[in-house]
Amino acid sequence: MTFLSILCALLIEQLKPLRADNLIYAEIKALAMRMEAWFNAGDASNGRMGWLLLMAGLMIPTAVIYWALFSYVGLFAAFAWNVLIVYLTLGFRHYSHYFTSIQLALSAGDEHAARNLLAEWTRIDTVGMDVSEVARIAVEKSLVTTHRNVFGVFFWFLMPLGPAGAVMYRVSEYLARAWNEPEHMKNEAFGQFAARAFYWIDWLPVRLTAVAFAVVGNFEDAIYAWRNFAHRWSDEARGIILAAGGGAMGVRLGTPNENASKVLPPDAATVDSTDSEAEVMPGEEPNARALQSTVGLVWRALLLWMMLLLLLSGAAWLG
């Protein structure tokens, strides 16, 4: 039933993508803002209490409804509930229109349109960016977003928590951002627990995603980049995904400071190529073709996950 739930949810999302600004997401975001307003008294323990209450308030009803449907209504009702939850927690098509539009703009040589689309998607200043930088940021954003909106959800849905696990993953990912990344929250202790909790929740899924990228791409370069460059990103999980993904595609992701063998001081502008210790991440500079490579890598990784899930489901059924 797990395999069919994910397959049906993916097919439904391809036919009817769920908007990123849908009502359910908006209500959860509003609830997270209210919890922060109610509990934020400037201490990390307040953030822990708010996180636990919010997660319990969403996960427990999800699990109870599944159990009630399975026990008292029937298998088909529980299956339909699983499909609904996976559909709501997946985000495979939430932002694909940005990526596709940027790809088309770069292929047509319209750098201005590509920069504007990237700015709208990532909320960063793209003025003056060249093609390579636009392509690099688009690829990085796509790989990280795909992991957090698809592969991480898959992993936790497969765990014994089932649909409640998928809800836990997506909500914890959102709280780690919402309670830490906004300007007024960056120096607050309130979001520390949310960030740490998501780190551990995402610890294994991140590494499984990196392994999937390596298996379906250039395995040797992916593993090499993962081992030698991933720790140079300030965000460990992001570093693992981008190092392995870039190595698998033969594309050099990250900034010069992140690609340098030695970690450069913040005011360093370039990497000294004459330094005998300097070592650059393998691959070519990102370009418009790198976006097409990203699409292929993501789809191959998705097919790998689905094939493994089918095999596991078949083994469980036969057993």
Secondary structure by P-SEA (a helix, b strand, c coil): caaaaaaaaaaaaaabbbbcccaaaaaaaaaaaaaaaacccccaaaaaaaaaaaaaacaaaaaaaaaaaaccccaaaaaaaaaaaaaaaccccccaaaaaaaaaaaaacaaaaaaaaaaaacccccccccaaaaaaaaaaaaaaaaaaacaaaaaaaacccaaaaaaaaaaaaaaaaaacccccccccccaaaaaaaaaaaaaaaaaaaaaaaaaacaaaaaaaaaaccccccccaaaaaaaaaaaaaaccccccccccccccccccccccccccccccccccccccaaaaaaaaaaaaaaaaaaaaaaaaaaaaaaac
